[in-house]
Amino acid sequence: MRLADGERQVGSYPGATAEEALAYFARKYEDLAGQVGLLEQRLAASAVDAKDAAGSIANLRTAVAEANAVGDLAALSGRLDALDQQAAARRAEADAARARAREVAAATKEGIVAEAETLTDASDWKRAGDRLRTLLAEWKAAPRLDRKTDDALWKRFSHARTAFERRRRAHFAELDVSRGEAAERKEKLIKSAEALADSKDWGATATAYRDLMTQWKAAGRARRDQEDALWARFRAAQDRFFAARGEVFAARDAGLAENLAKKEALVSEAERLVPVTDVRSARAAMRSLQDRWDAIGHVPRSARDAVEGRLRRVEDTIRSAEESAWARSNPEARARAEATVSQLQTSIAALDAEAERARAAGQDDKAAKATEAADARRSWLAEAEKTLTEFS
């Protein structure tokens, strides 16, 4: 075969005519051209990566250089050169994409590590623990970086998780100790409560149970698997005491209800003494009512203030009537009232005489002032005479 730099022997085909031999070597060229064309199509369609394409181009270049074929091998070499350039461009694009992916992966992992480090001192154990597990899953899903960078970031991430876990274990270990101590304190409180459960000293024991409840609330919480059982025992002791007290109080209240009905009847009788027309008889009737009242005894606490208040209002009304009667019969007060009336009468007479003398002397201003003073004392005299009549 003749080339640009001379001729090259491509081989022989024994037993065939020149035309048949030429056709044979032409088909070998077409095979090579077909392989080059297929690689062009695959590279154009991105059906082969740049690295594999480079290997295929190198193999085809060797095949073309050593081909025993008849055809435009120089053209095939040119096409392979073009494919080399395309493959190089693809490699550059792939390298750039990998670089961008590494940057994204590095930023992702840096963000994971930074967030994990912020959780090292967290005290919301459940939320922080859940978030660290999520961050671990995100780390595993992120692409790997170069070994040095990946190892350095992983070391920081692992250190943050370890520090948090160490603090969490220490916290719960301390909590277990405090809960154990709380359980011991509550066991003692339960024993005290159970010792009081059958007491009949209702008031003092009820107060003691209130004190025990205050201590219970201050004792702290035991472990979750103990707390409910401890509370059930403590509550059972209280319930036993208060149930017994309730039965006694219920029986007592039944009797007190009868007393209440009797006292309400007495109150109605007392209220008929008002308004007071005869102080002595009202006071005598009230003393009799009070004697009967005291003999009845206690009433239910819930009704005590209301019924005693009604009786107290009748007593206050009678007492006010007595005080008014005493005031009217008090000789000292009567003497003071008479003296006031006499003094005002004497003063009015003197002022009237002064006014007459002033008018006779033509002293109208002096007469007017004397008359004004006398008129003022007349109004005072009316009030003093009214007070004096109350002693009649």
FISE-227825 format. One record per residue (C-alpha): chain; x negated, y, z; residue in one letter. Coordinates in Angstrom, 3 decimals. Layout:
<recs>
REC  mol         u         v         w  type
REC    A         X         Y         Z     a
...
</recs>
This chain:
<recs>
REC  mol         u         v         w  type
REC    A     0.000     0.000     0.000     m
REC    A    -1.333     3.483    -0.906     r
REC    A    -1.498     6.028     2.003     l
REC    A    -2.504     9.679     2.177     a
REC    A    -6.009     8.733     3.263     d
REC    A    -6.327     5.839     0.814     g
REC    A    -4.931     2.392     0.211     e
REC    A    -4.148    -0.272     2.842     r
REC    A    -3.621    -3.923     2.254     q
REC    A    -0.313    -5.113     3.732     v
REC    A    -0.661    -8.811     3.045     g
REC    A     0.188   -11.473     0.528     s
REC    A     3.220   -13.573    -0.180     y
REC    A     2.043   -16.869    -1.783     p
REC    A     4.328   -18.572    -4.249     g
REC    A     6.411   -15.476    -4.915     a
REC    A     6.573   -13.058    -7.765     t
REC    A     5.315    -9.499    -7.359     a
REC    A     8.876    -8.225    -7.147     e
REC    A     9.777   -10.741    -4.434     e
REC    A     6.647    -9.912    -2.455     a
REC    A     7.363    -6.180    -2.671     l
REC    A    10.957    -6.713    -1.557     a
REC    A     9.733    -8.767     1.450     y
REC    A     7.349    -6.070     2.654     f
REC    A     9.959    -3.371     1.978     a
REC    A    12.395    -5.225     4.291     r
REC    A     9.765    -5.210     7.055     k
REC    A     9.540    -1.437     6.687     y
REC    A    13.344    -1.143     6.862     e
REC    A    13.314    -3.170    10.076     d
REC    A    10.852    -0.688    11.617     l
REC    A    12.861     2.260    10.308     a
REC    A    16.001     0.724    11.843     g
REC    A    14.328     0.410    15.252     q
REC    A    13.207     4.045    15.078     v
REC    A    16.723     5.124    14.058     g
REC    A    18.304     3.130    16.931     l
REC    A    15.950     4.752    19.449     l
REC    A    16.833     8.183    18.049     e
REC    A    20.537     7.439    18.556     q
REC    A    20.054     6.138    22.097     r
REC    A    17.920     9.116    23.131     l
REC    A    20.407    11.546    21.599     a
REC    A    23.248     9.839    23.487     a
REC    A    21.203     9.758    26.722     s
REC    A    21.625     5.974    26.690     a
REC    A    18.001     5.501    27.699     v
REC    A    16.012     7.346    30.348     d
REC    A    12.915     9.333    29.460     a
REC    A    10.479     6.810    30.973     k
REC    A    11.893     3.830    29.056     d
REC    A    12.072     5.949    25.903     a
REC    A     8.347     6.769    26.213     a
REC    A     7.519     3.063    26.436     g
REC    A     9.647     2.261    23.404     s
REC    A     8.051     5.065    21.403     i
REC    A     4.557     3.821    22.277     a
REC    A     5.480     0.274    21.201     n
REC    A     6.987     1.484    17.939     l
REC    A     3.974     3.695    17.259     r
REC    A     1.712     0.646    17.578     t
REC    A     4.049    -1.372    15.372     a
REC    A     4.055     1.330    12.690     v
REC    A     0.273     1.701    12.849     a
REC    A    -0.234    -2.068    12.412     e
REC    A     2.758    -2.724    10.164     a
REC    A     2.328    -5.001     7.116     n
REC    A     5.140    -3.234     5.350     a
REC    A     5.799    -1.120     2.311     v
REC    A     7.502     2.221     2.869     g
REC    A     6.986     5.772     4.166     d
REC    A     5.162     4.852     7.363     l
REC    A     3.928     8.444     7.705     a
REC    A     7.535     9.599     7.894     a
REC    A     8.221     7.050    10.619     l
REC    A     5.216     8.358    12.546     s
REC    A     6.601    11.891    12.198     g
REC    A     9.953    10.794    13.525     r
REC    A     8.209     9.102    16.469     l
REC    A     6.362    12.385    17.141     d
REC    A     9.735    14.170    17.284     a
REC    A    11.063    11.485    19.634     l
REC    A     7.978    12.025    21.814     d
REC    A     8.865    15.710    22.129     q
REC    A    12.506    14.888    22.967     q
REC    A    11.443    12.335    25.556     a
REC    A     9.031    14.854    27.104     a
REC    A    11.845    17.424    27.305     a
REC    A    14.089    14.822    28.915     r
REC    A    11.357    13.960    31.394     r
REC    A    10.987    17.627    32.268     a
REC    A    14.751    17.931    32.778     e
REC    A    14.793    14.779    34.898     a
REC    A    11.854    16.037    36.962     d
REC    A    13.639    19.352    37.525     a
REC    A    16.860    17.553    38.497     a
REC    A    14.952    15.348    40.921     r
REC    A    13.274    18.418    42.390     a
REC    A    16.649    20.101    42.862     r
REC    A    18.067    16.915    44.403     a
REC    A    15.108    16.756    46.779     r
REC    A    15.722    20.383    47.778     e
REC    A    19.407    19.655    48.418     v
REC    A    18.574    16.483    50.327     a
REC    A    15.948    18.333    52.353     a
REC    A    18.406    21.124    53.172     a
REC    A    21.068    18.545    54.098     t
REC    A    18.767    16.645    56.408     k
REC    A    17.367    19.844    57.897     e
REC    A    20.941    20.915    58.662     g
REC    A    21.711    17.535    60.248     i
REC    A    18.599    17.755    62.421     v
REC    A    19.262    21.387    63.412     a
REC    A    22.826    20.603    64.492     e
REC    A    21.679    17.521    66.404     a
REC    A    19.151    19.659    68.273     e
REC    A    21.909    22.088    69.322     t
REC    A    23.770    19.160    70.906     l
REC    A    20.823    18.115    73.090     t
REC    A    22.078    20.187    76.059     d
REC    A    25.814    19.667    75.426     a
REC    A    28.009    18.663    78.377     s
REC    A    31.134    17.715    76.445     d
REC    A    29.893    14.142    76.324     w
REC    A    32.594    12.584    74.173     k
REC    A    32.739    15.305    71.549     r
REC    A    28.949    15.621    71.323     a
REC    A    28.485    11.827    71.204     g
REC    A    31.069    11.482    68.424     d
REC    A    29.414    14.278    66.465     r
REC    A    25.957    12.707    66.770     l
REC    A    27.338     9.424    65.430     r
REC    A    28.852    11.303    62.489     t
REC    A    25.530    13.062    61.853     l
REC    A    23.763     9.691    61.863     l
REC    A    26.162     8.420    59.203     a
REC    A    25.533    11.576    57.154     e
REC    A    21.761    11.037    57.505     w
REC    A    22.028     7.490    56.211     k
REC    A    24.124     8.658    53.262     a
REC    A    21.664    11.419    52.309     a
REC    A    18.920    10.634    49.748     p
REC    A    15.445     9.851    51.012     r
REC    A    12.723    12.485    50.735     l
REC    A     9.020    11.965    50.435     d
REC    A     7.838     9.779    53.280     r
REC    A     5.988    12.459    55.214     k
REC    A     8.884    14.941    55.189     t
REC    A    11.500    12.251    55.814     d
REC    A     9.560    10.810    58.758     d
REC    A     9.045    14.241    60.323     a
REC    A    12.751    15.111    60.094     l
REC    A    13.777    11.679    61.362     w
REC    A    11.452    12.081    64.346     k
REC    A    13.175    15.349    65.309     r
REC    A    16.638    13.840    64.772     f
REC    A    15.792    10.776    66.821     s
REC    A    14.329    12.918    69.609     h
REC    A    17.527    15.011    69.801     a
REC    A    19.716    11.905    69.995     r
REC    A    17.460    10.330    72.620     t
REC    A    17.421    13.490    74.767     a
REC    A    21.215    13.739    74.668     f
REC    A    21.661    10.055    75.443     e
REC    A    19.201    10.264    78.352     r
REC    A    21.121    13.195    79.855     r
REC    A    24.441    11.444    79.281     r
REC    A    23.281     8.267    81.030     r
REC    A    21.890    10.292    83.953     a
REC    A    25.159    12.210    84.246     h
REC    A    27.313     9.107    84.318     f
REC    A    24.941     7.356    86.686     a
REC    A    25.274    10.313    89.065     e
REC    A    29.023    10.304    88.483     l
REC    A    29.203     6.614    89.364     d
REC    A    27.434     7.346    92.642     v
REC    A    29.787    10.224    93.492     s
REC    A    32.819     8.133    92.527     r
REC    A    31.589     5.324    94.733     g
REC    A    31.271     7.785    97.616     e
REC    A    34.773     9.108    96.845     a
REC    A    36.112     5.548    96.975     a
REC    A    34.509     5.048   100.408     e
REC    A    36.027     8.284   101.708     r
REC    A    39.442     7.308   100.389     k
REC    A    39.205     3.842   101.965     e
REC    A    38.769     5.566   105.341     k
REC    A    41.722     7.859   104.641     l
REC    A    43.844     4.830   103.721     i
REC    A    43.013     3.152   107.022     k
REC    A    44.045     6.305   108.883     s
REC    A    47.270     6.512   106.875     a
REC    A    48.085     2.853   107.480     e
REC    A    47.448     3.277   111.232     a
REC    A    50.104     6.038   111.317     l
REC    A    52.672     4.271   109.145     a
REC    A    54.738     2.914   112.093     d
REC    A    54.467     6.020   114.299     s
REC    A    57.682     7.396   115.818     k
REC    A    56.140    10.761   116.699     d
REC    A    57.813    12.337   113.701     w
REC    A    56.521    15.909   113.884     g
REC    A    52.902    15.269   114.812     a
REC    A    52.595    12.355   112.379     t
REC    A    54.077    14.349   109.490     a
REC    A    51.472    17.031   110.193     t
REC    A    48.743    14.379   110.300     a
REC    A    49.841    13.059   106.897     y
REC    A    49.678    16.568   105.440     r
REC    A    46.103    16.858   106.727     d
REC    A    45.237    13.453   105.234     l
REC    A    46.666    14.551   101.866     m
REC    A    44.490    17.677   101.958     t
REC    A    41.434    15.507   102.651     q
REC    A    42.476    13.101    99.868     w
REC    A    42.576    15.902    97.294     k
REC    A    39.165    17.136    98.448     a
REC    A    37.609    13.641    98.434     a
REC    A    37.059    13.563    94.650     g
REC    A    38.059    10.854    92.192     r
REC    A    36.934     7.239    92.336     a
REC    A    36.320     5.148    89.211     r
REC    A    39.320     4.922    86.931     r
REC    A    39.824     1.224    87.652     d
REC    A    39.917     1.988    91.425     q
REC    A    41.720     5.308    91.666     e
REC    A    45.243     4.077    90.905     d
REC    A    44.980     1.155    93.316     a
REC    A    43.624     3.374    96.118     l
REC    A    46.391     5.906    95.597     w
REC    A    49.053     3.186    95.618     a
REC    A    47.862     1.964    99.039     r
REC    A    47.649     5.496   100.452     f
REC    A    51.091     6.368    99.111     r
REC    A    52.618     3.137   100.426     a
REC    A    51.546     3.979   103.996     a
REC    A    53.071     7.456   103.728     q
REC    A    56.262     6.121   102.181     d
REC    A    56.719     3.634   105.025     r
REC    A    56.494     6.382   107.648     f
REC    A    58.677     8.898   105.819     f
REC    A    61.288     6.274   104.947     a
REC    A    61.600     5.353   108.649     a
REC    A    61.751     9.017   109.626     r
REC    A    64.368     9.652   106.954     g
REC    A    66.613     6.889   108.343     e
REC    A    66.371     8.335   111.857     v
REC    A    67.027    11.858   110.629     f
REC    A    69.968    10.687   108.543     a
REC    A    71.547     9.035   111.576     a
REC    A    70.891    12.126   113.657     r
REC    A    72.290    14.415   110.956     d
REC    A    75.520    12.415   110.964     a
REC    A    76.005    13.366   114.631     g
REC    A    74.868    16.931   114.011     l
REC    A    77.515    17.351   111.322     a
REC    A    80.204    16.792   113.960     e
REC    A    78.531    19.404   116.184     n
REC    A    78.527    21.820   113.265     l
REC    A    82.283    21.442   112.788     a
REC    A    82.849    22.202   116.490     k
REC    A    80.605    25.285   116.406     k
REC    A    82.261    26.583   113.246     e
REC    A    85.611    26.344   115.054     a
REC    A    84.172    28.317   117.982     l
REC    A    82.775    30.956   115.622     v
REC    A    86.213    31.381   114.022     s
REC    A    87.692    31.829   117.521     e
REC    A    85.014    34.410   118.366     a
REC    A    85.551    36.347   115.147     e
REC    A    89.212    36.857   116.141     r
REC    A    87.970    39.067   119.041     l
REC    A    86.968    41.709   116.476     v
REC    A    87.857    44.572   116.344     p
REC    A    87.405    44.935   120.123     v
REC    A    90.382    46.591   121.830     t
REC    A    89.732    45.456   125.396     d
REC    A    86.040    45.325   126.215     v
REC    A    86.377    43.420   129.504     r
REC    A    88.602    40.674   128.134     s
REC    A    86.445    40.393   124.991     a
REC    A    83.296    39.985   127.126     r
REC    A    84.993    37.352   129.324     a
REC    A    86.191    35.431   126.273     a
REC    A    82.696    35.596   124.773     m
REC    A    81.103    34.157   127.951     r
REC    A    83.518    31.228   127.816     s
REC    A    82.751    30.690   124.117     l
REC    A    79.010    30.740   124.765     q
REC    A    79.291    28.142   127.541     d
REC    A    81.195    25.819   125.215     r
REC    A    78.699    26.605   122.403     w
REC    A    75.716    25.530   124.511     d
REC    A    77.491    22.340   125.588     a
REC    A    77.963    21.201   121.972     i
REC    A    74.242    20.856   121.200     g
REC    A    72.249    20.980   117.949     h
REC    A    73.555    21.339   114.407     v
REC    A    71.805    20.455   111.089     p
REC    A    68.819    22.719   110.543     r
REC    A    70.057    23.760   107.104     s
REC    A    73.267    25.220   108.591     a
REC    A    71.899    26.511   111.895     r
REC    A    70.955    30.057   110.810     d
REC    A    74.279    30.702   109.088     a
REC    A    76.541    29.584   111.952     v
REC    A    74.402    31.223   114.673     e
REC    A    74.285    34.429   112.618     g
REC    A    78.090    34.625   112.554     r
REC    A    78.271    34.268   116.345     l
REC    A    75.460    36.817   116.801     r
REC    A    77.384    39.418   114.784     r
REC    A    80.413    39.052   117.104     v
REC    A    78.133    39.416   120.146     e
REC    A    76.571    42.571   118.663     d
REC    A    80.024    44.073   118.039     t
REC    A    81.139    43.437   121.638     i
REC    A    77.850    44.822   122.972     r
REC    A    78.292    47.997   120.915     s
REC    A    81.830    48.389   122.274     a
REC    A    80.501    47.996   125.826     e
REC    A    77.848    50.634   125.249     e
REC    A    80.417    53.044   123.844     s
REC    A    82.706    52.464   126.833     a
REC    A    79.846    53.066   129.248     w
REC    A    78.879    56.233   127.477     a
REC    A    82.432    57.535   127.843     r
REC    A    82.549    56.751   131.590     s
REC    A    79.047    57.942   132.479     n
REC    A    79.481    60.819   135.045     p
REC    A    76.084    62.315   134.286     e
REC    A    76.863    62.479   130.565     a
REC    A    80.299    64.047   131.348     r
REC    A    78.681    66.672   133.563     a
REC    A    76.188    67.508   130.790     r
REC    A    79.047    67.869   128.303     a
REC    A    81.034    70.145   130.652     e
REC    A    77.962    72.279   131.297     a
REC    A    77.355    72.633   127.555     t
REC    A    80.958    73.730   126.941     v
REC    A    80.794    76.270   129.826     s
REC    A    77.478    77.704   128.655     q
REC    A    78.750    78.119   125.081     l
REC    A    81.985    79.792   126.265     q
REC    A    80.022    82.253   128.431     t
REC    A    77.609    83.015   125.562     s
REC    A    80.447    83.586   123.080     i
REC    A    82.221    85.973   125.504     a
REC    A    79.028    87.979   126.015     a
REC    A    78.363    88.206   122.244     l
REC    A    81.947    89.310   121.570     d
REC    A    81.622    92.065   124.202     a
REC    A    78.297    93.149   122.696     e
REC    A    79.873    93.355   119.242     a
REC    A    82.721    95.545   120.593     e
REC    A    80.274    97.943   122.238     r
REC    A    78.174    98.198   119.082     a
REC    A    81.196    98.953   116.899     r
REC    A    82.337   101.607   119.355     a
REC    A    78.901   103.180   119.185     a
REC    A    78.915   103.065   115.377     g
REC    A    76.183   100.443   115.288     q
REC    A    77.739    98.255   112.587     d
REC    A    74.598    96.180   111.852     d
REC    A    74.161    95.283   115.506     k
REC    A    77.875    94.474   115.744     a
REC    A    77.663    92.203   112.657     a
REC    A    74.694    90.274   114.066     k
REC    A    76.425    89.755   117.408     a
REC    A    79.596    88.559   115.660     t
REC    A    77.569    86.156   113.462     e
REC    A    75.832    84.701   116.523     a
REC    A    79.163    84.299   118.313     a
REC    A    80.704    82.508   115.294     d
REC    A    77.767    80.062   115.180     a
REC    A    78.266    79.229   118.848     r
REC    A    81.997    78.721   118.264     r
REC    A    81.168    75.893   115.808     s
REC    A    78.827    74.390   118.397     w
REC    A    81.553    74.757   121.031     l
REC    A    83.987    72.796   118.831     a
REC    A    81.578    69.853   118.687     e
REC    A    80.841    70.048   122.416     a
REC    A    84.569    70.102   123.269     e
REC    A    85.094    67.078   120.990     k
REC    A    82.374    65.219   122.872     t
REC    A    83.934    66.184   126.206     l
REC    A    87.302    64.835   125.171     t
REC    A    85.710    61.389   124.646     e
REC    A    85.208    61.206   128.434     f
REC    A    88.954    61.680   129.075     s
</recs>
